[in-house]
């Protein structure tokens, strides 16, 4: 529906609504008043009927008493009855004996049965007469019979009742038919039909505007009568009301159409201008035709389009800048796993997007402290040492944000340190959580000193340039960049975890065979560069197949896990432990000669031999009785460069020594024999000048007595050491 149609409909609703309601109210009020007046007339008529019938019954009773008091002589009673009828006190007199047999009746008596004034019993047929009865007694008081005086109920009687009451009267028969009536012939059926379903005290209306009420039978008025009265309402009243409503509706439609046309013309011009603006034409203007509300609306629209032109230009510049930052952010996220570089790009992008002066990114460490990972100064340069910024979780604004997981913005109160350690008057701090974490929806606080669940860090910005403070839009923007920071941190951690899992044994947690190949090459290169020794220990659990066959592989896996734990407890932080496969393990001991390696082998043998391994049985042994398994280990030792000049040669020598320990009875160690080398003239060659044919670094001459901690780059990835110092 158009605006003009809606305005027309609204005007018609406002105008015609009260008119229709008024017409309805007037019609309803007139009908109610008419009904009440008719009800009052019928109520008075009912009273008059009861009074008339009651007077008639009293007259008949007096006539019957006069006949009964005339004496026991039948001739005297007959004379008294004749006098009563002759005076018009009754239409007939009937005398009956004790048995109910007729003793005397006046001539011309109506047909029986008669309706007794004292009862409410309806006759089966039409009412012929109304009667009053008294007892006939002798002088001694003995009952001789009964005397009944009757009055004929005929059209004349009903007409007299209608004249007394002022309404139309209808006498009903026993089968609810019409006996006598003063109603017009055309209204009888409607009156009878309207009165059929109602009770004595209810009033109902007919289709032709009459009101009907029952009157009796009741004590004192035994006649079944219907009283009806015509309504006082004019028949043409409703037609006049309808005509008035139609005329008012026509005038309202004409007025509404005119008003809608005048109102919608400037609005149509405004809509056309808005459509042009929607298509991108910000030069559209609306003519101001008046000073009313629509004229002010047109002027406001013209000012809005001018302001919008300037806003669009500013947004276009801001969009271009944002695209550039997002392009840099996307390239950084896609091309590197350098977390510090990614966080720096995110921080600079957030500062550019919000117009902040400085900012900081802090990450939650395991000790419950927020540590700065990147920060910018007032001039936009990176802070050299952001890690010096340390904020305990729960302390200050930034610590509270990390503890509650709820972003905050505001002003730095006097006397409070700047949030996040940077100078600023206003701030906005947003936490960022791992993707899928529930740390921020809904907000819920963590235990004291701990970050909210899933929270990885906090992104803080200070002092928005050109504004008194940060608003909700800046908060939403910063949450977007905090989400990028969370994804970056999580991706880097997932990458590191995937790299670690690719180099570790999933059962024991030791380094796997792949990392063994990389590590032994790196350690041989290091030992060659600095002139150090490297000991390689090959370990094998003795008769381990028997453990699997006897107790099952689950128990065997538990023994391997416990063996790995004991090995880690007996080696240094710089030593490396590997699971080569099955029950075979390898240890790399940097800067350790054969004597030191033998000491380690003895200690490993003792810690395995002296402490039986306990594990839950999976082969029928009750769970309350864990299995105690005695295990021993054989160790083969080889030292670089004594037993080989390459990583593979040293590893093979340690493996040969392991077989020698097995042959010597197991539960012992053997050092590989030093191979006999042909006498040759020593030529000084700089280390690693020419790569060997197998691609592995060889031991080189020289290197001095510098300690391994003095330098030397490693080849390949070098995850953190797994063992703890002994």
C-alpha positions in Angstrom: 0.0 0.0 0.0 1.3 3.4 -0.9 1.8 6.2 1.7 -1.2 8.1 0.2 -3.3 5.0 0.7 -2.1 4.6 4.3 -2.8 8.2 5.1 -6.2 7.9 3.6 -6.9 4.8 5.6 -5.6 6.4 8.8 -7.8 9.5 8.3 -10.8 7.4 7.6 -10.1 5.3 10.7 -9.7 8.4 12.8 -12.9 10.0 11.4 -15.2 7.1 10.7 -14.2 5.2 13.8 -15.9 7.6 16.2 -18.9 8.0 13.8 -19.4 4.3 13.7 -18.9 3.9 17.4 -21.3 6.8 18.0 -24.0 5.3 15.7 -23.6 2.0 17.3 -23.9 3.6 20.8 -27.0 5.5 19.8 -28.6 2.5 18.3 -27.7 0.3 21.3 -28.9 3.0 23.8 -32.2 3.5 22.0 -32.8 -0.3 21.9 -31.9 -0.6 25.6 -34.2 2.2 26.6 -37.0 0.8 24.5 -36.5 -2.6 26.0 -36.5 -1.2 29.6 -39.7 0.8 29.0 -41.4 -2.2 27.5 -40.2 -4.3 30.4 -41.7 -1.8 32.9 -45.0 -1.9 31.0 -45.0 -5.6 31.0 -44.1 -5.7 34.7 -47.1 -3.4 35.5 -49.3 -5.5 33.3 -48.3 -8.7 35.1 -49.2 -7.0 38.4 -52.5 -5.9 37.0 -53.3 -9.4 35.7 -52.5 -10.9 39.1 -54.6 -8.3 40.9 -57.6 -8.8 38.6 -57.5 -12.6 38.7 -57.0 -12.5 42.4 -60.1 -10.2 42.8 -62.1 -12.5 40.6 -61.1 -15.5 42.7 -62.0 -13.8 45.9 -65.4 -12.9 44.4 -66.0 -16.5 43.4 -64.9 -17.7 46.8 -67.4 -15.3 48.5 -70.2 -16.5 46.2 -69.4 -20.1 47.1 -69.4 -19.2 50.8 -72.8 -17.6 50.4 -74.3 -20.8 48.9 -72.6 -23.0 51.5 -74.0 -20.9 54.4 -77.6 -21.0 53.0 -78.3 -24.2 55.0 -78.5 -27.9 54.6 -81.8 -27.7 52.7 -81.2 -28.4 49.0 -84.0 -26.1 48.0 -82.5 -23.3 50.0 -79.0 -23.9 48.5 -80.5 -24.0 45.0 -82.2 -20.6 45.6 -79.0 -19.1 47.0 -77.1 -20.4 43.9 -79.7 -18.9 41.6 -79.4 -15.5 43.4 -75.5 -15.6 43.1 -75.7 -16.3 39.4 -78.5 -13.8 38.9 -76.5 -11.0 40.6 -73.5 -11.8 38.3 -71.2 -12.9 41.1 -70.6 -16.1 39.3 -71.5 -17.7 36.0 -72.4 -21.0 37.5 -72.6 -22.8 40.9 -71.9 -26.5 41.4 -72.8 -28.5 44.5 -71.2 -32.0 45.0 -71.6 -34.6 47.8 -68.8 -36.2 49.8 -68.3 -38.8 47.1 -67.8 -36.0 44.5 -71.2 -36.7 42.8 -73.1 -33.7 41.4 -75.9 -32.7 43.8 -77.0 -29.5 42.1 -75.7 -27.2 39.3 -77.2 -24.0 37.9 -78.5 -24.0 34.4 -76.1 -23.0 31.5 -73.0 -24.0 33.4 -69.8 -24.2 31.2 -68.2 -27.4 30.3 -65.9 -29.1 32.8 -63.2 -29.4 34.0 -62.8 -26.0 35.6 -59.5 -24.4 36.6 -59.2 -24.0 40.4 -58.0 -20.6 41.7 -56.1 -22.3 44.6 -53.9 -24.5 42.4 -51.2 -24.1 39.6 -52.1 -27.3 37.7 -52.5 -26.8 34.0 -55.4 -28.4 32.2 -54.8 -30.7 29.3 -57.1 -28.7 27.1 -58.4 -25.1 26.8 -59.5 -23.3 30.0 -63.3 -23.1 30.1 -63.9 -21.6 33.5 -62.1 -20.3 36.6 -63.6 -21.7 39.9 -63.3 -21.3 43.7 -64.4 -24.1 46.0 -65.5 -24.2 49.7 -66.6 -27.1 52.0 -70.4 -27.7 52.7 -71.0 -28.5 56.4 -74.1 -29.2 58.5 -74.8 -27.5 61.8 -72.8 -30.1 63.7 -69.8 -29.3 61.5 -69.8 -32.5 59.5 -68.7 -32.2 55.9 -71.6 -32.8 53.5 -69.8 -32.0 50.3 -68.3 -29.0 48.4 -69.7 -25.8 46.7 -67.9 -24.4 43.6 -68.6 -21.0 42.1 -67.2 -20.6 38.5 -66.6 -17.7 36.1 -66.6 -18.3 32.4 -63.2 -17.7 30.6 -64.1 -16.6 27.1 -62.9 -13.9 24.6 -64.7 -11.3 26.6 -62.9 -12.3 29.8 -59.5 -12.0 28.0 -60.5 -8.7 26.4 -61.3 -7.3 29.9 -57.9 -8.4 31.1 -56.3 -6.6 28.1 -58.3 -3.5 28.9 -57.3 -3.5 32.5 -53.5 -4.1 31.8 -53.1 -2.0 28.7 -51.3 -4.8 26.8 -52.2 -7.6 24.5 -53.2 -10.8 26.4 -53.1 -14.4 25.1 -54.5 -17.3 27.0 -52.6 -20.5 26.3 -54.0 -24.0 26.2 -52.6 -27.1 27.9 -50.5 -28.0 24.8 -48.9 -24.5 24.6 -51.4 -23.5 21.9 -53.5 -20.3 21.7 -56.8 -20.5 23.5 -58.0 -16.9 23.5 -56.0 -13.8 22.5 -56.4 -10.1 21.8 -53.3 -10.2 19.4 -53.7 -9.3 15.8 -53.8 -12.4 13.6 -50.5 -11.5 11.9 -48.6 -11.3 15.2 -49.9 -14.4 17.0 -47.5 -16.9 15.6 -44.4 -14.7 16.2 -45.5 -14.0 19.8 -46.1 -17.7 20.5 -42.7 -18.6 19.0 -40.8 -15.9 20.9 -42.3 -17.0 24.2 -41.8 -20.7 23.8 -38.2 -21.0 25.1 -38.4 -18.4 27.9 -39.4 -18.6 31.5 -42.0 -16.6 33.5 -39.7 -13.7 34.5 -37.8 -13.2 31.2 -38.7 -10.8 28.5 -38.0 -11.6 24.8 -38.5 -9.7 21.6 -40.2 -10.6 18.3 -39.1 -9.8 14.8 -41.7 -7.1 14.4 -40.5 -5.1 17.4 -42.8 -6.5 20.1 -41.8 -7.6 23.6 -43.3 -10.7 25.2 -43.5 -12.1 28.8 -45.2 -15.0 30.4 -47.6 -14.5 33.4 -48.6 -17.6 35.2 -49.7 -20.1 36.2 -48.8 -19.1 39.7 -50.4 -19.2 43.2 -53.3 -16.7 43.1 -53.2 -16.6 39.3 -53.6 -20.0 37.7 -54.2 -18.9 34.2 -51.3 -19.5 31.6 -51.1 -16.1 29.9 -48.8 -14.3 27.5 -48.5 -10.5 27.7 -47.0 -8.6 24.8 -46.5 -4.9 24.1 -45.2 -3.1 21.0 -41.8 -1.2 21.2 -41.6 2.6 21.3 -38.7 2.7 18.9 -39.4 4.2 15.5 -39.0 1.7 12.6 -37.1 4.2 10.5 -34.5 5.1 13.1 -31.9 2.5 12.1 -32.3 3.5 8.4 -31.6 7.1 9.4 -28.5 6.1 11.3 -27.2 4.1 8.4 -27.8 7.0 6.0 -26.0 9.4 8.3 -23.0 7.0 8.6 -22.8 6.6 4.8 -22.9 10.4 4.3 -20.2 11.0 6.9 -18.1 8.2 5.2 -18.4 9.9 1.8 -17.3 13.3 3.2 -14.4 11.7 5.1 -13.1 9.9 1.9 -13.1 13.2 0.0 -11.3 15.0 2.8 -8.8 12.2 3.3 -7.9 12.0 -0.4 -7.3 15.8 -0.5 -5.2 15.7 2.7 -3.2 12.7 1.5 -2.4 14.3 -1.8 -1.2 17.6 -0.2 0.9 15.7 2.4 2.5 13.1 0.1 3.6 15.4 -2.7 6.7 16.7 -0.9 7.3 13.3 0.5 7.3 11.9 -3.0 10.0 14.4 -4.0 12.0 13.4 -0.9 11.6 9.7 -1.8 12.9 10.4 -5.4 15.9 12.2 -4.0 16.6 9.4 -1.5 16.5 6.9 -4.4 19.1 9.0 -6.3 21.3 9.0 -3.2 20.8 5.2 -2.9 22.2 4.9 -6.4 25.2 6.8 -5.4 24.3 10.3 -6.5 25.1 12.4 -3.4 24.3 15.7 -5.3 20.6 15.1 -5.1 18.7 17.9 -3.3 15.0 18.4 -2.3 13.2 21.7 -2.9 12.1 23.3 0.4 8.5 24.5 -0.3 7.3 25.4 3.2 8.6 26.0 6.8 6.5 23.3 8.4 7.8 19.9 9.5 8.1 18.6 5.9 10.0 21.7 4.9 12.4 21.2 7.8 12.7 17.5 6.8 13.7 18.6 3.3 16.3 21.0 4.6 17.7 18.4 7.0 18.0 15.9 4.1 20.0 18.5 2.0 22.4 19.0 4.9 22.6 15.2 5.4 23.7 14.6 1.8 26.4 17.3 2.1 27.7 15.8 5.3 27.5 12.3 3.8 29.7 13.4 0.9 32.4 14.5 3.2 32.0 11.3 5.3 32.2 9.1 2.2 35.4 10.8 1.2 36.9 10.2 4.6 35.7 6.6 4.8 37.2 6.0 1.3 40.6 7.2 2.6 40.2 5.1 5.8 39.2 2.1 3.8 42.2 2.3 1.6 44.4 2.5 4.6 42.6 -0.4 6.2 43.0 -2.5 3.1 46.7 -1.9 3.2 47.0 -3.0 6.8 44.9 -6.0 6.2 46.9 -7.0 3.2 50.1 -6.8 5.3 48.4 -8.7 8.1 47.2 -11.4 5.8 50.6 -11.8 4.1 52.3 -12.0 7.6 49.8 -14.6 8.9 50.3 -16.7 5.7 54.0 -16.5 5.4 55.5 -16.9 8.8 55.2 -18.6 12.2 57.2 -15.9 13.9 54.9 -15.0 16.7 56.6 -11.7 17.6 56.4 -10.5 14.0 52.8 -11.4 13.7 51.9 -9.6 16.9 53.7 -6.5 15.8 51.8 -6.4 12.6 48.5 -6.9 14.5 49.4 -4.1 16.9 50.3 -1.6 14.2 47.1 -2.5 12.3 45.0 -2.0 15.4 46.6 1.4 16.1 46.1 2.5 12.6 42.4 1.4 12.6 41.5 3.1 15.8 43.8 6.2 15.7 45.5 5.3 19.0 48.8 6.8 20.0 50.5 3.7 21.4 49.7 0.1 22.2 51.0 -3.1 23.8 50.4 -6.9 23.4 50.9 -9.0 26.5 50.7 -12.8 26.6 49.8 -14.9 29.7 52.8 -17.1 30.9 52.5 -20.3 32.9 53.5 -18.5 36.1 50.4 -16.3 35.9 52.1 -13.2 34.7 51.3 -11.1 31.7 54.6 -10.6 29.7 54.9 -7.9 27.0 55.6 -9.4 23.6 55.5 -6.2 21.5 54.9 -2.5 22.2 55.0 0.8 20.4 56.2 4.2 21.6 54.6 7.6 21.1 56.6 8.0 17.8 55.3 4.7 16.4 58.6 2.8 16.8 58.8 -0.6 18.4 59.9 -0.7 22.1 63.3 -2.5 22.2 62.6 -4.8 25.2 58.9 -5.4 25.6 59.5 -8.4 27.8 60.6 -6.1 30.6 56.8 -5.3 31.0 55.4 -7.8 33.4 52.0 -7.5 35.0 50.6 -10.2 37.4 47.2 -11.5 36.4 44.5 -9.8 38.5 46.7 -6.7 39.2 45.7 -3.4 37.7 43.5 -2.8 34.7 45.3 -5.2 32.3 45.6 -7.9 35.0 41.9 -7.6 35.8 41.0 -7.9 32.1 43.0 -11.1 31.8 41.5 -12.5 35.1 37.9 -11.7 34.2 38.0 -12.0 30.4 36.0 -8.8 30.2 37.1 -5.9 28.0 37.4 -2.5 29.6 37.9 1.1 28.5 38.1 4.4 30.3 40.5 7.0 31.8 43.5 6.5 34.0 42.5 7.8 37.4 44.9 10.1 39.2 47.3 8.2 41.4 46.9 5.0 39.4 49.7 3.6 37.3 49.1 3.6 33.6 47.4 0.3 32.5 49.9 -2.0 30.9 52.9 0.1 31.9 52.6 2.6 29.1 51.9 6.3 29.6 48.4 7.4 28.6 45.4 9.2 29.8 42.8 7.0 28.2 42.9 3.3 27.4 41.0 0.3 25.9 42.0 -3.2 26.8 40.5 -6.4 25.2 41.4 -10.0 26.1 41.9 -12.5 23.4 41.2 -16.2 23.9 41.9 -19.4 22.0 39.4 -20.1 19.2 36.5 -22.1 20.6 37.2 -21.2 24.2 34.4 -20.0 26.4 36.4 -17.4 28.2 34.4 -14.5 26.8 30.9 -15.8 26.3 29.6 -15.5 28.9 32.1 -13.6 31.0 33.2 -15.4 34.0 36.1 -14.8 36.4 38.9 -17.2 37.0 40.4 -18.2 40.5 42.6 -15.4 42.0 45.9 -15.2 40.2 44.8 -17.1 37.2 43.6 -15.9 33.8 40.1 -16.6 32.6 39.7 -19.9 30.9 41.0 -19.9 27.4 42.5 -16.4 27.7 45.9 -16.1 25.9 46.7 -12.4 26.4 45.5 -8.8 26.3 45.7 -6.2 23.6 45.9 -2.6 25.0 45.7 0.7 23.2 46.2 4.2 24.7 45.1 7.8 23.8 43.0 8.0 20.7 44.2 10.9 18.6 41.7 13.6 18.0 39.2 12.4 20.6 38.7 12.5 24.3 38.6 8.7 24.6 37.8 5.4 23.0 34.1 4.5 22.3 32.2 1.3 21.7 33.1 1.3 18.0 36.8 1.2 18.9 36.1 -1.6 21.3 34.4 -3.7 18.6 37.3 -2.9 16.2 39.9 -3.9 18.8 38.1 -7.1 19.5 38.5 -8.0 15.8 42.2 -7.5 16.0 42.3 -9.4 19.3 40.6 -12.3 17.5 43.4 -12.2 14.9 46.0 -12.2 17.7 44.3 -15.2 19.3 44.3 -17.1 16.0 48.0 -16.3 15.4 49.0 -17.4 18.9 47.0 -20.6 18.6 48.4 -21.3 15.1 52.0 -20.9 16.3 51.4 -23.1 19.3 49.7 -25.7 17.1 52.7 -25.6 14.7 55.1 -26.0 17.6 53.1 -28.8 19.0 52.9 -30.6 15.6 56.6 -30.2 15.2 57.2 -31.6 18.7 54.8 -34.6 18.0 56.6 -35.3 14.8 59.9 -35.7 16.7 58.7 -37.5 19.8 57.7 -41.1 20.6 54.0 -41.1 21.5 54.4 -43.8 24.2 57.4 -42.8 26.2 57.6 -39.1 25.3 61.3 -39.5 24.4 62.7 -38.2 21.0 62.0 -40.6 18.2 64.3 -42.2 15.6 63.8 -39.4 13.1 65.1 -36.8 15.6 67.9 -39.2 16.5 69.3 -39.0 13.0 69.1 -35.2 13.0 70.5 -34.8 16.6 73.5 -37.1 16.2 74.6 -35.3 13.1 74.3 -32.0 14.8 76.1 -33.2 17.9 78.9 -34.8 15.9 79.3 -31.5 14.0 79.4 -29.5 17.3 81.9 -31.9 18.8 84.1 -31.7 15.6 83.9 -27.9 15.6 84.9 -27.5 19.2 87.2 -30.5 19.6 84.9 -32.2 22.2 83.9 -35.8 22.7 80.4 -37.3 22.2 79.4 -40.5 23.8 76.6 -42.6 22.3 74.9 -45.3 24.5 72.8 -48.0 22.8 70.3 -49.5 25.4 68.2 -52.7 25.1 65.9 -54.2 27.7 67.0 -57.8 28.2 64.5 -60.6 27.3 61.7 -58.0 26.9 59.8 -60.3 24.5 59.3 -62.6 27.5 57.6 -59.7 29.4 55.1 -59.2 26.5 54.4 -62.9 26.1 53.9 -63.4 29.8 52.0 -60.3 30.8 50.7 -58.9 27.6 51.6 -55.8 25.5 49.8 -53.4 27.8 52.1 -54.4 30.7 55.0 -54.2 28.3 54.1 -50.7 27.3 53.8 -49.7 31.0 57.4 -51.1 31.6 58.7 -49.1 28.6 57.1 -45.9 30.0 58.6 -46.5 33.4 62.0 -47.3 31.9 61.9 -44.0 30.0 61.1 -42.1 33.2 64.0 -43.7 35.0 66.4 -42.9 32.1 65.3 -39.2 32.2 66.1 -39.1 35.9 69.7 -40.3 35.5 70.9 -38.0 32.7 71.8 -34.3 32.5 69.8 -31.5 31.1 72.1 -31.4 28.0 71.8 -35.1 27.4 69.4 -36.4 24.8 67.3 -39.7 25.1 65.7 -41.4 22.2 63.5 -44.4 21.6 65.0 -46.1 18.5 62.2 -48.7 18.3 60.6 -51.5 20.4 62.8 -51.9 23.6 65.8 -50.2 22.0 66.9 -46.8 23.2 69.8 -44.4 22.5 71.5 -41.7 24.6 73.6 -38.9 23.4 76.0 -37.5 26.1 77.7 -34.3 24.8 81.2 -33.6 26.1 81.4 -37.0 27.8 84.3 -39.5 27.3 84.2 -43.3 27.6 84.8 -43.2 31.4 81.9 -40.8 32.0 79.7 -42.9 29.7 80.5 -46.0 31.6 79.5 -44.3 34.9 76.1 -43.4 33.3 75.7 -47.0 32.1 76.4 -48.4 35.5 73.9 -46.1 37.1 71.3 -46.9 34.5 71.8 -50.6 35.1 71.5 -50.2 38.8 68.4 -48.1 38.7 66.7 -50.6 36.4 68.0 -53.7 38.2 67.4 -52.7 41.8 63.8 -51.5 41.4 61.3 -54.0 40.1 58.7 -52.6 37.7 55.1 -52.6 38.9 52.2 -52.7 36.5 48.5 -53.6 36.5 48.0 -57.1 35.0 45.7 -57.5 32.0 45.9 -61.3 31.9 43.7 -62.4 34.8 45.7 -61.3 37.8 43.4 -59.5 40.3 43.7 -55.7 40.2 44.5 -55.6 43.9 47.8 -57.4 43.2 49.9 -55.4 40.7 52.6 -57.3 38.8 56.2 -56.9 39.9 58.6 -57.5 37.0 62.3 -57.7 37.3 64.0 -56.1 34.3 67.6 -55.6 33.3 69.3 -53.5 30.6 72.3 -54.1 28.4 74.3 -51.0 27.2 76.7 -50.5 24.4 79.0 -47.5 24.5 80.8 -45.7 21.6 82.7 -42.3 21.7 83.2 -39.8 19.0 85.9 -39.5 17.6 87.5 -42.6 19.1 85.1 -45.1 17.5 84.2 -43.3 14.3 84.6 -40.1 12.4 80.9 -39.9 11.3 77.6 -40.1 13.1 76.7 -43.4 11.5 80.0 -45.0 12.4 79.7 -44.0 16.0 76.1 -45.3 16.1 77.1 -48.6 14.5 80.0 -48.9 17.0 77.6 -48.4 19.9 75.3 -51.0 18.4 78.1 -53.5 18.1 79.1 -52.9 21.7 75.5 -53.6 22.7 75.6 -57.0 21.0 78.9 -57.6 22.9 77.1 -56.8 26.2 74.3 -59.2 25.3 76.9 -61.9 24.5 78.6 -61.3 27.8 75.4 -62.4 29.7 73.3 -59.3 29.6 72.7 -56.8 32.5 76.0 -55.2 31.8 77.7 -52.7 29.5 80.5 -52.8 27.0 82.6 -50.1 25.4 83.3 -50.5 21.7 86.9 -51.3 20.9 89.0 -48.6 19.3 89.5 -49.5 15.7 93.1 -49.9 14.5 93.8 -47.2 12.0 96.7 -47.3 9.4 99.6 -45.0 10.1 99.3 -41.9 8.1 100.9 -38.5 7.9 98.7 -35.9 9.7 97.7 -33.0 7.4 96.1 -30.1 9.0 92.7 -29.4 7.3 90.2 -26.8 8.4 87.1 -28.5 9.9 84.2 -29.1 7.4 86.1 -27.6 4.5 85.1 -30.4 2.3 81.8 -32.3 3.0 82.2 -36.1 3.3 80.6 -38.4 0.7 77.9 -39.6 3.0 76.8 -36.0 3.7 77.5 -36.3 7.4 79.8 -33.9 9.1 83.2 -35.4 10.0 85.4 -34.6 13.1 87.8 -31.9 12.3 91.1 -30.9 13.8 91.5 -28.0 16.1 88.8 -26.1 17.9 90.7 -25.3 21.0 89.5 -25.9 24.6 86.5 -23.6 24.3 83.4 -24.8 26.2 80.3 -25.9 24.2 78.4 -22.9 25.5 80.7 -20.5 23.8 78.7 -20.7 20.5 78.2 -22.9 17.5 75.0 -22.9 15.4 73.0 -26.2 15.3 71.8 -27.7 12.1 68.1 -28.5 11.9 65.4 -28.0 14.6 66.4 -28.4 18.2 63.3 -28.7 20.5 63.8 -28.2 24.2 65.7 -30.8 26.2 63.4 -33.5 27.7 65.5 -34.7 30.6 66.1 -33.1 34.0 69.6 -32.7 35.5 70.9 -35.3 37.7 
